[in-house]
């Protein structure tokens, strides 16, 4: 694990989570539990498994619960020490032992590209992962970021995770087109953010897993705001792709859109039935 080239992962966790109001009025959406574990912890565990032990969080106002979660709670530890309930903390203790957590605030919600640029101070001049907690990806044998790191070590360029979606849902995603290199791997030529149904070049959608090369920061700095006045990561990646610098990967595993209520419920049911230790 220590030989891996990608050792940092950026977590944009500053969003408001309006689709889950009123629950997210005073609680970060990333802290919503899938059974007994918050969404963001699933993502951190995936990053650490991939060798990305330095977890950099781009937070915002009202997100202190995330920082508290990835810290020791001395009062709680003392209260349940020596009881059967102590077992419930074993997972988060492993995460705290293995990971390093740094944080910076995004003062304005100006898009994913802006959030990633805000995290530059925590990343520096090195390749890094990006994980969006809304997309819960499950592969017990090998996590999605772990799969993508192997591709980065082969191609040494930005990697984006892809999933086929129904053609009538392409307007919800960034959609890519390109040339197949082998089964499940393409060299991306173009990305379009939320194309109109019927006008998309494919049904291959970008989901919330990326490995990015550090030149992306300078590209984002010179990217004009797009839809809704936001700085779109897709626009910056398009510039990399125009020079052959982006690989798309159809990952192995299950993905749940936990940014929507139906997807969140589906994920909860799946984890309870297949993963949760009773």
Beta strands, then each sheet from edge to edge (+ up, - down):
strand 1: 8-12
strand 2: 33-34
strand 3: 37-38
strand 4: 54-59
strand 5: 100-105
strand 6: 128-131
strand 7: 135-138
strand 8: 158-164
strand 9: 174-182
strand 10: 185-193
strand 11: 204-212
strand 12: 246-250
strand 13: 254-257
sheet 1: 5+ 4+ 1+ 6+ 11- 8+ 12+ 10- 9+
sheet 2: 2+ 3-
sheet 3: 7+ 13-
end
